[in-house]
Amino acid sequence: MAGALGSGTASFYRVLNNRDELLDRMVDAVLGEHIPPEPSGEWRTDLAAVARNRRTMLNAHPWLGTQLAGRPAIGANALTHYERALAAAGGYADDPTTNSSAVETILAYVLGATVRELAERQVRQRSGLTDVQWHASVAPYVQEVLDSGAYPRLNRMVREADDLDPDRRFERGLCCVLDGLTAQMP
């Protein structure tokens, strides 16, 4: 990044105290580019919008997931994100602890689902193969595993389950999480 700006790597530290401060500012800058929409008052719709917004942001900035998972984000934009998420959960319960738990559940799902999505994409990109070529390259190994008989449920899943694209897989999981929150509503 420093080279792209025509600067030396250590030059940033004349303005910033350390690498952590640089990362904090980078995280907050990205969060500022992706502020969630104002809530409508329908908690389920609003939390889904928060989830989709977070997924879009993580897909646009693949480095961000590890930063959000590994450090508290407390910049102004991070606080705006959390405020909007709590407002989205406002119709879920009157209890702030319950609403905070609902938000954390949604954000944890998004992070996990998106990290998996990004990891799959990165493996394919590193291989230099198209999706069809990549699937063909791993097919013999998968077939060997399935033929072993050691994984009957995996065998059934590979042979019978729909191969959902990342968007459909995300939406299906999000619906499951929202249904779970609905079942736990106070």
Sequence and secondary structure as in RCSB ss.txt:
>XXXX:A:sequence
MAGALGSGTASFYRVLNNRDELLDRMVDAVLGEHIPPEPSGEWRTDLAAVARNRRTMLNAHPWLGTQLAGRPAIG
ANALTHYERALAAAGGYADDPTTNSSAVETILAYVLGATVRELAERQVRQRSGLTDVQWHASVAPYVQEVLDSGA
YPRLNRMVREADDLDPDRRFERGLCCVLDGLTAQMP
>XXXX:A:secstr
 TGGGT  GGGGGGTSSSHHHHHHHHHHHHHHHT      S HHHHHHHHHHHHHHHHHH TTHHHHHHHS   S
HHHHHHHHHHHHHGGGT S HHHHHHHHHHHHHHHHHHHHHHHHHHHHHHHHT  HHHHHHHHHHHHHHHHHTSS
 HHHHHHHHHS    HHHHHHHHHHHHHHHHHHT  
